[in-house]
Amino acid sequence: MIGFILADILLVGLSIWDWRAHQRWNVFPLALVVMLLYQGSVLTFHAFPFWKSFSEWFIALY
């Protein structure tokens, strides 16, 4: 959790810096959105049945 929060703070800071320095919203806000989607999936997918069945299928491949 701490690593997720630190990454989010870093990307928010870089987004603000980029806006102030260059008056643009470029890569950093997009990276923040992608990171938040990833973090949400890591923290919630374990509870969904489709993810459990996919995981069982994937493990069975080994």
PDBQT receptor file of N, H, CA, C and O in Angstrom, charges set to zero:
ATOM      1  N   MET A   1       0.819  -1.183   0.000  1.00  0.00    +0.000 N 
ATOM      2  CA  MET A   1       0.000   0.000   0.000  1.00  0.00    +0.000 C 
ATOM      3  C   MET A   1       0.868   1.255   0.000  1.00  0.00    +0.000 C 
ATOM      4  O   MET A   1       0.567   2.221  -0.701  1.00  0.00    +0.000 OA
ATOM      5  N   ILE A   2       1.928   1.242   0.772  1.00  0.00    +0.000 N 
ATOM      6  H   ILE A   2       2.173   0.458   1.342  1.00  0.00    +0.000 HD
ATOM      7  CA  ILE A   2       2.785   2.427   0.851  1.00  0.00    +0.000 C 
ATOM      8  C   ILE A   2       3.413   2.717  -0.504  1.00  0.00    +0.000 C 
ATOM      9  O   ILE A   2       3.530   3.877  -0.899  1.00  0.00    +0.000 OA
ATOM     10  N   GLY A   3       3.815   1.679  -1.214  1.00  0.00    +0.000 N 
ATOM     11  H   GLY A   3       3.720   0.737  -0.893  1.00  0.00    +0.000 HD
ATOM     12  CA  GLY A   3       4.393   1.870  -2.545  1.00  0.00    +0.000 C 
ATOM     13  C   GLY A   3       3.390   2.451  -3.521  1.00  0.00    +0.000 C 
ATOM     14  O   GLY A   3       3.741   3.300  -4.341  1.00  0.00    +0.000 OA
ATOM     15  N   PHE A   4       2.146   2.003  -3.444  1.00  0.00    +0.000 N 
ATOM     16  H   PHE A   4       1.861   1.313  -2.778  1.00  0.00    +0.000 HD
ATOM     17  CA  PHE A   4       1.097   2.557  -4.299  1.00  0.00    +0.000 C 
ATOM     18  C   PHE A   4       0.907   4.043  -4.016  1.00  0.00    +0.000 C 
ATOM     19  O   PHE A   4       0.827   4.856  -4.937  1.00  0.00    +0.000 OA
ATOM     20  N   ILE A   5       0.839   4.383  -2.750  1.00  0.00    +0.000 N 
ATOM     21  H   ILE A   5       0.904   3.723  -2.002  1.00  0.00    +0.000 HD
ATOM     22  CA  ILE A   5       0.622   5.778  -2.357  1.00  0.00    +0.000 C 
ATOM     23  C   ILE A   5       1.797   6.652  -2.789  1.00  0.00    +0.000 C 
ATOM     24  O   ILE A   5       1.597   7.761  -3.283  1.00  0.00    +0.000 OA
ATOM     25  N   LEU A   6       3.014   6.158  -2.605  1.00  0.00    +0.000 N 
ATOM     26  H   LEU A   6       3.176   5.257  -2.204  1.00  0.00    +0.000 HD
ATOM     27  CA  LEU A   6       4.183   6.935  -3.024  1.00  0.00    +0.000 C 
ATOM     28  C   LEU A   6       4.207   7.155  -4.534  1.00  0.00    +0.000 C 
ATOM     29  O   LEU A   6       4.545   8.245  -4.996  1.00  0.00    +0.000 OA
ATOM     30  N   ALA A   7       3.854   6.135  -5.298  1.00  0.00    +0.000 N 
ATOM     31  H   ALA A   7       3.580   5.250  -4.923  1.00  0.00    +0.000 HD
ATOM     32  CA  ALA A   7       3.805   6.277  -6.753  1.00  0.00    +0.000 C 
ATOM     33  C   ALA A   7       2.743   7.296  -7.159  1.00  0.00    +0.000 C 
ATOM     34  O   ALA A   7       2.968   8.101  -8.063  1.00  0.00    +0.000 OA
ATOM     35  N   ASP A   8       1.595   7.263  -6.499  1.00  0.00    +0.000 N 
ATOM     36  H   ASP A   8       1.412   6.609  -5.765  1.00  0.00    +0.000 HD
ATOM     37  CA  ASP A   8       0.533   8.215  -6.805  1.00  0.00    +0.000 C 
ATOM     38  C   ASP A   8       0.949   9.647  -6.470  1.00  0.00    +0.000 C 
ATOM     39  O   ASP A   8       0.708  10.569  -7.250  1.00  0.00    +0.000 OA
ATOM     40  N   ILE A   9       1.568   9.823  -5.316  1.00  0.00    +0.000 N 
ATOM     41  H   ILE A   9       1.764   9.074  -4.683  1.00  0.00    +0.000 HD
ATOM     42  CA  ILE A   9       2.037  11.156  -4.926  1.00  0.00    +0.000 C 
ATOM     43  C   ILE A   9       3.072  11.670  -5.920  1.00  0.00    +0.000 C 
ATOM     44  O   ILE A   9       3.039  12.839  -6.306  1.00  0.00    +0.000 OA
ATOM     45  N   LEU A  10       3.981  10.810  -6.329  1.00  0.00    +0.000 N 
ATOM     46  H   LEU A  10       4.008   9.861  -6.016  1.00  0.00    +0.000 HD
ATOM     47  CA  LEU A  10       4.997  11.193  -7.305  1.00  0.00    +0.000 C 
ATOM     48  C   LEU A  10       4.357  11.621  -8.620  1.00  0.00    +0.000 C 
ATOM     49  O   LEU A  10       4.737  12.647  -9.185  1.00  0.00    +0.000 OA
ATOM     50  N   LEU A  11       3.399  10.857  -9.109  1.00  0.00    +0.000 N 
ATOM     51  H   LEU A  11       3.090  10.024  -8.651  1.00  0.00    +0.000 HD
ATOM     52  CA  LEU A  11       2.759  11.202 -10.377  1.00  0.00    +0.000 C 
ATOM     53  C   LEU A  11       1.907  12.462 -10.270  1.00  0.00    +0.000 C 
ATOM     54  O   LEU A  11       1.840  13.237 -11.224  1.00  0.00    +0.000 OA
ATOM     55  N   VAL A  12       1.261  12.681  -9.140  1.00  0.00    +0.000 N 
ATOM     56  H   VAL A  12       1.316  12.051  -8.365  1.00  0.00    +0.000 HD
ATOM     57  CA  VAL A  12       0.518  13.928  -8.946  1.00  0.00    +0.000 C 
ATOM     58  C   VAL A  12       1.484  15.109  -8.932  1.00  0.00    +0.000 C 
ATOM     59  O   VAL A  12       1.222  16.137  -9.557  1.00  0.00    +0.000 OA
ATOM     60  N   GLY A  13       2.590  14.964  -8.225  1.00  0.00    +0.000 N 
ATOM     61  H   GLY A  13       2.802  14.129  -7.717  1.00  0.00    +0.000 HD
ATOM     62  CA  GLY A  13       3.591  16.030  -8.191  1.00  0.00    +0.000 C 
ATOM     63  C   GLY A  13       4.172  16.325  -9.560  1.00  0.00    +0.000 C 
ATOM     64  O   GLY A  13       4.345  17.489  -9.921  1.00  0.00    +0.000 OA
ATOM     65  N   LEU A  14       4.475  15.289 -10.328  1.00  0.00    +0.000 N 
ATOM     66  H   LEU A  14       4.334  14.343 -10.035  1.00  0.00    +0.000 HD
ATOM     67  CA  LEU A  14       4.998  15.493 -11.675  1.00  0.00    +0.000 C 
ATOM     68  C   LEU A  14       3.963  16.126 -12.595  1.00  0.00    +0.000 C 
ATOM     69  O   LEU A  14       4.310  16.930 -13.460  1.00  0.00    +0.000 OA
ATOM     70  N   SER A  15       2.701  15.772 -12.414  1.00  0.00    +0.000 N 
ATOM     71  H   SER A  15       2.419  15.119 -11.711  1.00  0.00    +0.000 HD
ATOM     72  CA  SER A  15       1.639  16.377 -13.209  1.00  0.00    +0.000 C 
ATOM     73  C   SER A  15       1.535  17.871 -12.922  1.00  0.00    +0.000 C 
ATOM     74  O   SER A  15       1.422  18.680 -13.843  1.00  0.00    +0.000 OA
ATOM     75  N   ILE A  16       1.573  18.229 -11.651  1.00  0.00    +0.000 N 
ATOM     76  H   ILE A  16       1.665  17.572 -10.903  1.00  0.00    +0.000 HD
ATOM     77  CA  ILE A  16       1.501  19.643 -11.267  1.00  0.00    +0.000 C 
ATOM     78  C   ILE A  16       2.720  20.398 -11.784  1.00  0.00    +0.000 C 
ATOM     79  O   ILE A  16       2.593  21.506 -12.305  1.00  0.00    +0.000 OA
ATOM     80  N   TRP A  17       3.893  19.803 -11.643  1.00  0.00    +0.000 N 
ATOM     81  H   TRP A  17       3.997  18.903 -11.220  1.00  0.00    +0.000 HD
ATOM     82  CA  TRP A  17       5.109  20.445 -12.136  1.00  0.00    +0.000 C 
ATOM     83  C   TRP A  17       5.046  20.660 -13.642  1.00  0.00    +0.000 C 
ATOM     84  O   TRP A  17       5.400  21.733 -14.130  1.00  0.00    +0.000 OA
ATOM     85  N   ASP A  18       4.602  19.656 -14.380  1.00  0.00    +0.000 N 
ATOM     86  H   ASP A  18       4.314  18.784 -13.984  1.00  0.00    +0.000 HD
ATOM     87  CA  ASP A  18       4.528  19.760 -15.836  1.00  0.00    +0.000 C 
ATOM     88  C   ASP A  18       3.532  20.836 -16.246  1.00  0.00    +0.000 C 
ATOM     89  O   ASP A  18       3.774  21.569 -17.205  1.00  0.00    +0.000 OA
ATOM     90  N   TRP A  19       2.403  20.940 -15.524  1.00  0.00    +0.000 N 
ATOM     91  H   TRP A  19       2.207  20.344 -14.745  1.00  0.00    +0.000 HD
ATOM     92  CA  TRP A  19       1.427  21.967 -15.844  1.00  0.00    +0.000 C 
ATOM     93  C   TRP A  19       2.000  23.363 -15.578  1.00  0.00    +0.000 C 
ATOM     94  O   TRP A  19       1.836  24.269 -16.395  1.00  0.00    +0.000 OA
ATOM     95  N   ARG A  20       2.659  23.528 -14.454  1.00  0.00    +0.000 N 
ATOM     96  H   ARG A  20       2.793  22.792 -13.791  1.00  0.00    +0.000 HD
ATOM     97  CA  ARG A  20       3.220  24.847 -14.123  1.00  0.00    +0.000 C 
ATOM     98  C   ARG A  20       4.376  25.232 -15.037  1.00  0.00    +0.000 C 
ATOM     99  O   ARG A  20       4.515  26.402 -15.392  1.00  0.00    +0.000 OA
ATOM    100  N   ALA A  21       5.201  24.275 -15.422  1.00  0.00    +0.000 N 
ATOM    101  H   ALA A  21       5.088  23.324 -15.134  1.00  0.00    +0.000 HD
ATOM    102  CA  ALA A  21       6.386  24.568 -16.230  1.00  0.00    +0.000 C 
ATOM    103  C   ALA A  21       6.064  24.728 -17.706  1.00  0.00    +0.000 C 
ATOM    104  O   ALA A  21       6.671  25.556 -18.384  1.00  0.00    +0.000 OA
ATOM    105  N   HIS A  22       5.116  23.948 -18.214  1.00  0.00    +0.000 N 
ATOM    106  H   HIS A  22       4.623  23.275 -17.663  1.00  0.00    +0.000 HD
ATOM    107  CA  HIS A  22       4.893  23.925 -19.666  1.00  0.00    +0.000 C 
ATOM    108  C   HIS A  22       3.452  24.176 -20.076  1.00  0.00    +0.000 C 
ATOM    109  O   HIS A  22       3.148  24.169 -21.269  1.00  0.00    +0.000 OA
ATOM    110  N   GLN A  23       2.558  24.396 -19.122  1.00  0.00    +0.000 N 
ATOM    111  H   GLN A  23       2.806  24.401 -18.153  1.00  0.00    +0.000 HD
ATOM    112  CA  GLN A  23       1.140  24.627 -19.407  1.00  0.00    +0.000 C 
ATOM    113  C   GLN A  23       0.540  23.520 -20.266  1.00  0.00    +0.000 C 
ATOM    114  O   GLN A  23      -0.156  23.794 -21.244  1.00  0.00    +0.000 OA
ATOM    115  N   ARG A  24       0.808  22.279 -19.902  1.00  0.00    +0.000 N 
ATOM    116  H   ARG A  24       1.374  22.056 -19.107  1.00  0.00    +0.000 HD
ATOM    117  CA  ARG A  24       0.257  21.157 -20.641  1.00  0.00    +0.000 C 
ATOM    118  C   ARG A  24      -0.035  19.994 -19.692  1.00  0.00    +0.000 C 
ATOM    119  O   ARG A  24       0.602  19.834 -18.651  1.00  0.00    +0.000 OA
ATOM    120  N   TRP A  25      -1.016  19.194 -20.091  1.00  0.00    +0.000 N 
ATOM    121  H   TRP A  25      -1.533  19.324 -20.936  1.00  0.00    +0.000 HD
ATOM    122  CA  TRP A  25      -1.285  17.927 -19.425  1.00  0.00    +0.000 C 
ATOM    123  C   TRP A  25      -0.850  16.870 -20.412  1.00  0.00    +0.000 C 
ATOM    124  O   TRP A  25      -1.539  16.626 -21.402  1.00  0.00    +0.000 OA
ATOM    125  N   ASN A  26       0.265  16.248 -20.164  1.00  0.00    +0.000 N 
ATOM    126  H   ASN A  26       0.825  16.446 -19.360  1.00  0.00    +0.000 HD
ATOM    127  CA  ASN A  26       0.830  15.351 -21.149  1.00  0.00    +0.000 C 
ATOM    128  C   ASN A  26       0.834  13.918 -20.637  1.00  0.00    +0.000 C 
ATOM    129  O   ASN A  26      -0.222  13.292 -20.544  1.00  0.00    +0.000 OA
ATOM    130  N   VAL A  27       1.963  13.412 -20.315  1.00  0.00    +0.000 N 
ATOM    131  H   VAL A  27       2.820  13.920 -20.390  1.00  0.00    +0.000 HD
ATOM    132  CA  VAL A  27       2.130  11.998 -20.009  1.00  0.00    +0.000 C 
ATOM    133  C   VAL A  27       1.762  11.665 -18.566  1.00  0.00    +0.000 C 
ATOM    134  O   VAL A  27       1.182  10.608 -18.317  1.00  0.00    +0.000 OA
ATOM    135  N   PHE A  28       2.075  12.513 -17.633  1.00  0.00    +0.000 N 
ATOM    136  H   PHE A  28       2.547  13.372 -17.836  1.00  0.00    +0.000 HD
ATOM    137  CA  PHE A  28       1.948  12.161 -16.217  1.00  0.00    +0.000 C 
ATOM    138  C   PHE A  28       0.503  11.918 -15.769  1.00  0.00    +0.000 C 
ATOM    139  O   PHE A  28       0.270  10.964 -15.027  1.00  0.00    +0.000 OA
ATOM    140  N   PRO A  29      -0.470  12.721 -16.174  1.00  0.00    +0.000 N 
ATOM    141  CA  PRO A  29      -1.848  12.394 -15.782  1.00  0.00    +0.000 C 
ATOM    142  C   PRO A  29      -2.320  11.062 -16.372  1.00  0.00    +0.000 C 
ATOM    143  O   PRO A  29      -3.037  10.313 -15.708  1.00  0.00    +0.000 OA
ATOM    144  N   LEU A  30      -1.931  10.768 -17.592  1.00  0.00    +0.000 N 
ATOM    145  H   LEU A  30      -1.349  11.377 -18.131  1.00  0.00    +0.000 HD
ATOM    146  CA  LEU A  30      -2.283   9.486 -18.195  1.00  0.00    +0.000 C 
ATOM    147  C   LEU A  30      -1.643   8.337 -17.415  1.00  0.00    +0.000 C 
ATOM    148  O   LEU A  30      -2.285   7.318 -17.162  1.00  0.00    +0.000 OA
ATOM    149  N   ALA A  31      -0.385   8.506 -17.041  1.00  0.00    +0.000 N 
ATOM    150  H   ALA A  31       0.137   9.334 -17.247  1.00  0.00    +0.000 HD
ATOM    151  CA  ALA A  31       0.300   7.484 -16.245  1.00  0.00    +0.000 C 
ATOM    152  C   ALA A  31      -0.392   7.305 -14.896  1.00  0.00    +0.000 C 
ATOM    153  O   ALA A  31      -0.490   6.184 -14.398  1.00  0.00    +0.000 OA
ATOM    154  N   LEU A  32      -0.870   8.389 -14.304  1.00  0.00    +0.000 N 
ATOM    155  H   LEU A  32      -0.790   9.300 -14.709  1.00  0.00    +0.000 HD
ATOM    156  CA  LEU A  32      -1.588   8.310 -13.030  1.00  0.00    +0.000 C 
ATOM    157  C   LEU A  32      -2.885   7.517 -13.188  1.00  0.00    +0.000 C 
ATOM    158  O   LEU A  32      -3.208   6.688 -12.338  1.00  0.00    +0.000 OA
ATOM    159  N   VAL A  33      -3.622   7.759 -14.254  1.00  0.00    +0.000 N 
ATOM    160  H   VAL A  33      -3.360   8.433 -14.945  1.00  0.00    +0.000 HD
ATOM    161  CA  VAL A  33      -4.866   7.027 -14.494  1.00  0.00    +0.000 C 
ATOM    162  C   VAL A  33      -4.580   5.538 -14.681  1.00  0.00    +0.000 C 
ATOM    163  O   VAL A  33      -5.274   4.693 -14.117  1.00  0.00    +0.000 OA
ATOM    164  N   VAL A  34      -3.560   5.222 -15.472  1.00  0.00    +0.000 N 
ATOM    165  H   VAL A  34      -2.996   5.908 -15.931  1.00  0.00    +0.000 HD
ATOM    166  CA  VAL A  34      -3.193   3.818 -15.687  1.00  0.00    +0.000 C 
ATOM    167  C   VAL A  34      -2.773   3.172 -14.370  1.00  0.00    +0.000 C 
ATOM    168  O   VAL A  34      -3.146   2.033 -14.088  1.00  0.00    +0.000 OA
ATOM    169  N   MET A  35      -2.004   3.892 -13.570  1.00  0.00    +0.000 N 
ATOM    170  H   MET A  35      -1.701   4.817 -13.799  1.00  0.00    +0.000 HD
ATOM    171  CA  MET A  35      -1.553   3.372 -12.282  1.00  0.00    +0.000 C 
ATOM    172  C   MET A  35      -2.733   3.137 -11.337  1.00  0.00    +0.000 C 
ATOM    173  O   MET A  35      -2.762   2.130 -10.631  1.00  0.00    +0.000 OA
ATOM    174  N   LEU A  36      -3.699   4.047 -11.315  1.00  0.00    +0.000 N 
ATOM    175  H   LEU A  36      -3.675   4.865 -11.889  1.00  0.00    +0.000 HD
ATOM    176  CA  LEU A  36      -4.860   3.879 -10.448  1.00  0.00    +0.000 C 
ATOM    177  C   LEU A  36      -5.713   2.692 -10.887  1.00  0.00    +0.000 C 
ATOM    178  O   LEU A  36      -6.240   1.967 -10.043  1.00  0.00    +0.000 OA
ATOM    179  N   LEU A  37      -5.857   2.483 -12.195  1.00  0.00    +0.000 N 
ATOM    180  H   LEU A  37      -5.430   3.072 -12.881  1.00  0.00    +0.000 HD
ATOM    181  CA  LEU A  37      -6.583   1.311 -12.682  1.00  0.00    +0.000 C 
ATOM    182  C   LEU A  37      -5.872   0.022 -12.289  1.00  0.00    +0.000 C 
ATOM    183  O   LEU A  37      -6.508  -0.944 -11.866  1.00  0.00    +0.000 OA
ATOM    184  N   TYR A  38      -4.558   0.014 -12.431  1.00  0.00    +0.000 N 
ATOM    185  H   TYR A  38      -4.042   0.799 -12.775  1.00  0.00    +0.000 HD
ATOM    186  CA  TYR A  38      -3.774  -1.152 -12.033  1.00  0.00    +0.000 C 
ATOM    187  C   TYR A  38      -3.919  -1.420 -10.532  1.00  0.00    +0.000 C 
ATOM    188  O   TYR A  38      -4.146  -2.557 -10.117  1.00  0.00    +0.000 OA
ATOM    189  N   GLN A  39      -3.789  -0.379  -9.734  1.00  0.00    +0.000 N 
ATOM    190  H   GLN A  39      -3.605   0.545 -10.070  1.00  0.00    +0.000 HD
ATOM    191  CA  GLN A  39      -3.890  -0.546  -8.286  1.00  0.00    +0.000 C 
ATOM    192  C   GLN A  39      -5.272  -1.038  -7.885  1.00  0.00    +0.000 C 
ATOM    193  O   GLN A  39      -5.402  -1.889  -7.005  1.00  0.00    +0.000 OA
ATOM    194  N   GLY A  40      -6.296  -0.509  -8.524  1.00  0.00    +0.000 N 
ATOM    195  H   GLY A  40      -6.191   0.183  -9.239  1.00  0.00    +0.000 HD
ATOM    196  CA  GLY A  40      -7.651  -0.968  -8.237  1.00  0.00    +0.000 C 
ATOM    197  C   GLY A  40      -7.834  -2.430  -8.570  1.00  0.00    +0.000 C 
ATOM    198  O   GLY A  40      -8.501  -3.159  -7.836  1.00  0.00    +0.000 OA
ATOM    199  N   SER A  41      -7.242  -2.868  -9.681  1.00  0.00    +0.000 N 
ATOM    200  H   SER A  41      -6.700  -2.275 -10.277  1.00  0.00    +0.000 HD
ATOM    201  CA  SER A  41      -7.367  -4.276 -10.051  1.00  0.00    +0.000 C 
ATOM    202  C   SER A  41      -6.618  -5.173  -9.071  1.00  0.00    +0.000 C 
ATOM    203  O   SER A  41      -7.110  -6.242  -8.710  1.00  0.00    +0.000 OA
ATOM    204  N   VAL A  42      -5.457  -4.756  -8.649  1.00  0.00    +0.000 N 
ATOM    205  H   VAL A  42      -5.057  -3.888  -8.942  1.00  0.00    +0.000 HD
ATOM    206  CA  VAL A  42      -4.674  -5.564  -7.701  1.00  0.00    +0.000 C 
ATOM    207  C   VAL A  42      -5.407  -5.702  -6.365  1.00  0.00    +0.000 C 
ATOM    208  O   VAL A  42      -5.375  -6.760  -5.736  1.00  0.00    +0.000 OA
ATOM    209  N   LEU A  43      -6.062  -4.628  -5.942  1.00  0.00    +0.000 N 
ATOM    210  H   LEU A  43      -6.088  -3.768  -6.452  1.00  0.00    +0.000 HD
ATOM    211  CA  LEU A  43      -6.699  -4.635  -4.632  1.00  0.00    +0.000 C 
ATOM    212  C   LEU A  43      -8.101  -5.245  -4.627  1.00  0.00    +0.000 C 
ATOM    213  O   LEU A  43      -8.611  -5.579  -3.558  1.00  0.00    +0.000 OA
ATOM    214  N   THR A  44      -8.740  -5.400  -5.799  1.00  0.00    +0.000 N 
ATOM    215  H   THR A  44      -8.325  -5.128  -6.668  1.00  0.00    +0.000 HD
ATOM    216  CA  THR A  44     -10.117  -5.868  -5.798  1.00  0.00    +0.000 C 
ATOM    217  C   THR A  44     -10.381  -7.129  -6.610  1.00  0.00    +0.000 C 
ATOM    218  O   THR A  44     -11.352  -7.829  -6.324  1.00  0.00    +0.000 OA
ATOM    219  N   PHE A  45      -9.570  -7.448  -7.599  1.00  0.00    +0.000 N 
ATOM    220  H   PHE A  45      -8.781  -6.879  -7.831  1.00  0.00    +0.000 HD
ATOM    221  CA  PHE A  45      -9.884  -8.566  -8.489  1.00  0.00    +0.000 C 
ATOM    222  C   PHE A  45      -9.952  -9.906  -7.760  1.00  0.00    +0.000 C 
ATOM    223  O   PHE A  45     -10.658 -10.806  -8.216  1.00  0.00    +0.000 OA
ATOM    224  N   HIS A  46      -9.254 -10.064  -6.662  1.00  0.00    +0.000 N 
ATOM    225  H   HIS A  46      -8.680  -9.334  -6.292  1.00  0.00    +0.000 HD
ATOM    226  CA  HIS A  46      -9.248 -11.346  -5.952  1.00  0.00    +0.000 C 
ATOM    227  C   HIS A  46     -10.642 -11.730  -5.466  1.00  0.00    +0.000 C 
ATOM    228  O   HIS A  46     -10.887 -12.905  -5.194  1.00  0.00    +0.000 OA
ATOM    229  N   ALA A  47     -11.549 -10.784  -5.349  1.00  0.00    +0.000 N 
ATOM    230  H   ALA A  47     -11.350  -9.829  -5.570  1.00  0.00    +0.000 HD
ATOM    231  CA  ALA A  47     -12.883 -11.063  -4.832  1.00  0.00    +0.000 C 
ATOM    232  C   ALA A  47     -13.885 -11.456  -5.917  1.00  0.00    +0.000 C 
ATOM    233  O   ALA A  47     -14.979 -11.915  -5.591  1.00  0.00    +0.000 OA
ATOM    234  N   PHE A  48     -13.548 -11.290  -7.183  1.00  0.00    +0.000 N 
ATOM    235  H   PHE A  48     -12.660 -10.917  -7.448  1.00  0.00    +0.000 HD
ATOM    236  CA  PHE A  48     -14.487 -11.571  -8.269  1.00  0.00    +0.000 C 
ATOM    237  C   PHE A  48     -14.378 -13.016  -8.734  1.00  0.00    +0.000 C 
ATOM    238  O   PHE A  48     -13.277 -13.544  -8.888  1.00  0.00    +0.000 OA
ATOM    239  N   PRO A  49     -15.527 -13.656  -8.957  1.00  0.00    +0.000 N 
ATOM    240  CA  PRO A  49     -15.512 -15.063  -9.399  1.00  0.00    +0.000 C 
ATOM    241  C   PRO A  49     -14.803 -15.272 -10.738  1.00  0.00    +0.000 C 
ATOM    242  O   PRO A  49     -14.118 -16.279 -10.919  1.00  0.00    +0.000 OA
ATOM    243  N   PHE A  50     -14.956 -14.333 -11.683  1.00  0.00    +0.000 N 
ATOM    244  H   PHE A  50     -15.513 -13.515 -11.536  1.00  0.00    +0.000 HD
ATOM    245  CA  PHE A  50     -14.295 -14.524 -12.975  1.00  0.00    +0.000 C 
ATOM    246  C   PHE A  50     -12.778 -14.543 -12.821  1.00  0.00    +0.000 C 
ATOM    247  O   PHE A  50     -12.091 -15.254 -13.554  1.00  0.00    +0.000 OA
ATOM    248  N   TRP A  51     -12.260 -13.784 -11.892  1.00  0.00    +0.000 N 
ATOM    249  H   TRP A  51     -12.819 -13.206 -11.296  1.00  0.00    +0.000 HD
ATOM    250  CA  TRP A  51     -10.818 -13.753 -11.681  1.00  0.00    +0.000 C 
ATOM    251  C   TRP A  51     -10.346 -15.031 -11.001  1.00  0.00    +0.000 C 
ATOM    252  O   TRP A  51      -9.276 -15.549 -11.319  1.00  0.00    +0.000 OA
ATOM    253  N   LYS A  52     -11.140 -15.536 -10.070  1.00  0.00    +0.000 N 
ATOM    254  H   LYS A  52     -12.009 -15.115  -9.812  1.00  0.00    +0.000 HD
ATOM    255  CA  LYS A  52     -10.788 -16.793  -9.402  1.00  0.00    +0.000 C 
ATOM    256  C   LYS A  52     -10.761 -17.940 -10.401  1.00  0.00    +0.000 C 
ATOM    257  O   LYS A  52      -9.848 -18.765 -10.382  1.00  0.00    +0.000 OA
ATOM    258  N   SER A  53     -11.769 -17.990 -11.280  1.00  0.00    +0.000 N 
ATOM    259  H   SER A  53     -12.511 -17.320 -11.295  1.00  0.00    +0.000 HD
ATOM    260  CA  SER A  53     -11.789 -19.082 -12.257  1.00  0.00    +0.000 C 
ATOM    261  C   SER A  53     -10.651 -18.934 -13.266  1.00  0.00    +0.000 C 
ATOM    262  O   SER A  53     -10.059 -19.932 -13.676  1.00  0.00    +0.000 OA
ATOM    263  N   PHE A  54     -10.344 -17.718 -13.663  1.00  0.00    +0.000 N 
ATOM    264  H   PHE A  54     -10.825 -16.907 -13.330  1.00  0.00    +0.000 HD
ATOM    265  CA  PHE A  54      -9.205 -17.508 -14.555  1.00  0.00    +0.000 C 
ATOM    266  C   PHE A  54      -7.911 -17.929 -13.885  1.00  0.00    +0.000 C 
ATOM    267  O   PHE A  54      -7.064 -18.569 -14.510  1.00  0.00    +0.000 OA
ATOM    268  N   SER A  55      -7.752 -17.575 -12.618  1.00  0.00    +0.000 N 
ATOM    269  H   SER A  55      -8.440 -17.056 -12.111  1.00  0.00    +0.000 HD
ATOM    270  CA  SER A  55      -6.533 -17.932 -11.881  1.00  0.00    +0.000 C 
ATOM    271  C   SER A  55      -6.380 -19.447 -11.755  1.00  0.00    +0.000 C 
ATOM    272  O   SER A  55      -5.284 -19.982 -11.924  1.00  0.00    +0.000 OA
ATOM    273  N   GLU A  56      -7.474 -20.125 -11.461  1.00  0.00    +0.000 N 
ATOM    274  H   GLU A  56      -8.364 -19.690 -11.324  1.00  0.00    +0.000 HD
ATOM    275  CA  GLU A  56      -7.425 -21.580 -11.358  1.00  0.00    +0.000 C 
ATOM    276  C   GLU A  56      -7.071 -22.201 -12.702  1.00  0.00    +0.000 C 
ATOM    277  O   GLU A  56      -6.284 -23.146 -12.758  1.00  0.00    +0.000 OA
ATOM    278  N   TRP A  57      -7.644 -21.680 -13.789  1.00  0.00    +0.000 N 
ATOM    279  H   TRP A  57      -8.284 -20.912 -13.744  1.00  0.00    +0.000 HD
ATOM    280  CA  TRP A  57      -7.324 -22.183 -15.117  1.00  0.00    +0.000 C 
ATOM    281  C   TRP A  57      -5.857 -21.942 -15.430  1.00  0.00    +0.000 C 
ATOM    282  O   TRP A  57      -5.187 -22.831 -15.956  1.00  0.00    +0.000 OA
ATOM    283  N   PHE A  58      -5.348 -20.764 -15.121  1.00  0.00    +0.000 N 
ATOM    284  H   PHE A  58      -5.892 -20.041 -14.694  1.00  0.00    +0.000 HD
ATOM    285  CA  PHE A  58      -3.964 -20.400 -15.418  1.00  0.00    +0.000 C 
ATOM    286  C   PHE A  58      -2.999 -21.272 -14.635  1.00  0.00    +0.000 C 
ATOM    287  O   PHE A  58      -1.991 -21.726 -15.177  1.00  0.00    +0.000 OA
ATOM    288  N   ILE A  59      -3.300 -21.510 -13.366  1.00  0.00    +0.000 N 
ATOM    289  H   ILE A  59      -4.118 -21.142 -12.926  1.00  0.00    +0.000 HD
ATOM    290  CA  ILE A  59      -2.439 -22.364 -12.539  1.00  0.00    +0.000 C 
ATOM    291  C   ILE A  59      -2.458 -23.799 -13.050  1.00  0.00    +0.000 C 
ATOM    292  O   ILE A  59      -1.441 -24.490 -12.992  1.00  0.00    +0.000 OA
ATOM    293  N   ALA A  60      -3.603 -24.253 -13.550  1.00  0.00    +0.000 N 
ATOM    294  H   ALA A  60      -4.430 -23.692 -13.598  1.00  0.00    +0.000 HD
ATOM    295  CA  ALA A  60      -3.717 -25.610 -14.063  1.00  0.00    +0.000 C 
ATOM    296  C   ALA A  60      -2.864 -25.842 -15.311  1.00  0.00    +0.000 C 
ATOM    297  O   ALA A  60      -2.561 -26.986 -15.650  1.00  0.00    +0.000 OA
ATOM    298  N   LEU A  61      -2.479 -24.774 -15.988  1.00  0.00    +0.000 N 
ATOM    299  H   LEU A  61      -2.725 -23.845 -15.713  1.00  0.00    +0.000 HD
ATOM    300  CA  LEU A  61      -1.625 -24.913 -17.173  1.00  0.00    +0.000 C 
ATOM    301  C   LEU A  61      -0.242 -25.440 -16.804  1.00  0.00    +0.000 C 
ATOM    302  O   LEU A  61       0.417 -26.080 -17.623  1.00  0.00    +0.000 OA
ATOM    303  N   TYR A  62       0.190 -25.180 -15.607  1.00  0.00    +0.000 N 
ATOM    304  H   TYR A  62      -0.346 -24.660 -14.942  1.00  0.00    +0.000 HD
ATOM    305  CA  TYR A  62       1.496 -25.615 -15.164  1.00  0.00    +0.000 C 
ATOM    306  C   TYR A  62       1.465 -27.077 -14.853  1.00  0.00    +0.000 C 
ATOM    307  O   TYR A  62       2.483 -27.646 -14.458  1.00  0.00    +0.000 OA
TER     308      TYR A  62
